[in-house]
Amino acid sequence: MYFCDNCNQHHSSQESFHKHYTLGCDNFTTKINLPTEGDDDFIVFKNYQNQIEKPFVMYCDAEAFTTFEKHDDTKNTFCYQHHKDSAFCYMLVDRVENKSELKVFDNKLDYLKGIIKVAIEKCTLMKKSCDEECEEYHPIKMTKSDKERHKCSTHCSLCKNEFNENE
């Protein structure tokens, strides 16, 4: 087994490792440093304020009564119970407006229409909000280290194409 010291990827052959390394892995510092055994035996998450929250969550539920079915003893597999729909509900938790909404239905078709309608409405509002946000210019905040790496870069980190002086 061959391990790349730069990015911690493993390779089964020296040829594969050499190919990986010469294709540009040495240009990037992507190694992940994991805690050593005994020092920190667990991972602690912090800076929860930096996580991206979902703007809304929908919890859906359906209830049914079960009735037993007669079955044919001559078959190996059979249906032994039947589910009869009884009630449906969903709860929408909106973190943007900080509210929740519970809807209960006794009809499956109305329930499905309700879920679809609310989901479409929320997604449309999110798209509108994203469009408005994208119209504003927000400069990227870079650390001193980020700026140094940016000045030294010769290739795009996404498409791997070489930078053109005219661009």
C-alpha positions in Angstrom: 0.0 0.0 0.0 1.3 3.4 -0.9 0.1 6.6 0.9 0.5 10.1 -0.4 1.9 12.3 2.3 0.3 15.4 0.7 -3.4 14.3 0.6 -3.5 10.9 2.5 -4.9 9.1 -0.5 -3.8 5.4 -0.7 -2.8 3.5 -3.8 -2.4 -0.2 -4.4 0.7 0.1 -6.7 3.7 2.3 -6.9 2.8 3.0 -10.5 -0.6 4.3 -9.5 0.9 6.4 -6.7 3.5 7.9 -9.0 0.9 8.8 -11.6 -1.3 10.4 -8.8 1.7 12.4 -7.5 2.9 13.6 -10.9 -0.5 14.8 -12.0 -0.5 17.6 -9.6 -1.1 16.4 -6.0 2.2 18.0 -5.0 0.7 21.4 -5.9 -1.9 21.3 -3.2 -1.8 20.9 0.5 -4.9 18.9 1.3 -3.7 16.5 3.9 -6.1 15.9 6.8 -4.4 15.6 10.1 -6.4 13.2 12.3 -5.8 13.0 16.1 -3.5 10.3 17.3 -4.8 7.5 19.4 -4.9 8.4 23.0 -4.6 12.2 22.6 -8.1 12.9 21.4 -10.2 9.8 21.2 -13.2 11.7 20.0 -14.0 14.5 17.7 -15.5 17.7 19.0 -17.6 20.0 16.8 -17.5 23.6 17.5 -18.5 26.8 15.7 -22.1 25.6 15.2 -23.0 29.1 14.2 -21.1 28.5 10.9 -23.3 25.6 9.8 -25.8 26.1 7.1 -29.3 25.6 8.4 -32.1 24.4 6.2 -34.7 27.1 5.8 -37.6 24.8 6.3 -38.2 21.1 7.2 -41.4 19.2 6.5 -42.3 16.2 8.6 -44.9 13.9 7.0 -46.9 11.0 8.5 -49.6 8.6 7.5 -51.7 6.4 9.7 -53.5 3.2 8.7 -55.6 0.5 10.2 -54.6 -3.1 9.5 -57.0 -5.8 8.7 -56.1 -9.5 8.4 -56.6 -11.1 5.0 -57.5 -14.7 4.3 -54.7 -16.5 2.7 -54.2 -19.6 0.5 -52.2 -22.2 2.5 -51.0 -23.7 -0.8 -48.8 -20.7 -1.6 -45.4 -20.0 -0.1 -45.9 -16.2 0.1 -49.1 -14.4 0.7 -50.6 -11.1 1.9 -51.7 -11.6 5.5 -52.8 -8.0 6.2 -54.2 -5.0 4.4 -53.5 -1.4 5.4 -56.5 0.9 5.2 -55.7 4.6 5.2 -57.1 6.5 8.1 -55.3 9.9 8.5 -52.5 12.0 7.2 -50.6 15.0 8.4 -47.6 17.1 7.9 -45.8 19.7 10.0 -43.9 22.5 8.3 -41.2 24.0 10.5 -40.1 27.3 8.9 -36.8 28.5 10.4 -36.8 31.8 8.4 -40.1 33.0 9.7 -39.6 31.1 13.0 -43.0 29.4 12.9 -44.5 25.9 12.4 -47.7 24.8 10.8 -49.6 21.5 11.3 -52.1 20.3 8.7 -54.2 17.2 9.2 -56.1 15.4 6.3 -58.5 12.5 6.2 -58.1 12.1 2.5 -54.9 10.9 0.8 -55.3 13.0 -2.3 -55.8 16.2 -0.4 -52.8 15.3 1.8 -50.5 14.8 -1.3 -51.8 18.0 -2.9 -51.2 19.9 0.3 -47.6 18.6 0.6 -46.8 19.4 -3.0 -48.4 22.9 -2.8 -46.5 23.9 0.3 -43.2 22.5 -1.0 -43.6 24.4 -4.3 -44.5 27.6 -2.4 -41.5 27.3 -0.1 -39.0 26.5 -2.9 -40.3 29.4 -5.0 -39.8 31.8 -2.1 -36.3 30.4 -1.5 -35.4 30.8 -5.2 -36.6 34.4 -5.1 -34.6 35.1 -2.0 -31.5 33.5 -3.6 -32.0 35.5 -6.8 -32.1 38.7 -4.8 -29.1 37.7 -2.8 -27.1 36.9 -5.9 -27.7 40.4 -7.3 -25.8 41.9 -4.4 -22.0 41.9 -4.5 -20.3 40.3 -1.6 -16.5 40.3 -1.6 -14.7 37.1 -0.6 -13.0 37.4 2.8 -9.6 35.9 2.5 -7.0 35.3 5.2 -3.3 36.3 4.7 -2.6 32.6 4.0 -5.4 32.4 1.4 -4.1 35.5 -0.4 -0.5 34.1 -0.6 -1.8 30.8 -2.0 -4.0 32.7 -4.5 -1.0 34.7 -5.7 1.0 31.5 -6.3 -1.7 29.5 -8.0 -1.2 28.6 -11.7 -4.2 26.4 -12.3 -7.9 26.6 -11.4 -8.7 24.4 -8.5 -12.1 23.4 -10.0 -11.5 22.7 -13.7 -7.6 22.2 -13.4 -7.0 24.5 -16.4 -4.0 26.7 -16.4 -4.6 30.4 -15.9 -4.3 32.6 -19.0 -2.5 35.9 -18.5 -5.2 37.7 -20.6 -8.0 36.6 -18.3 
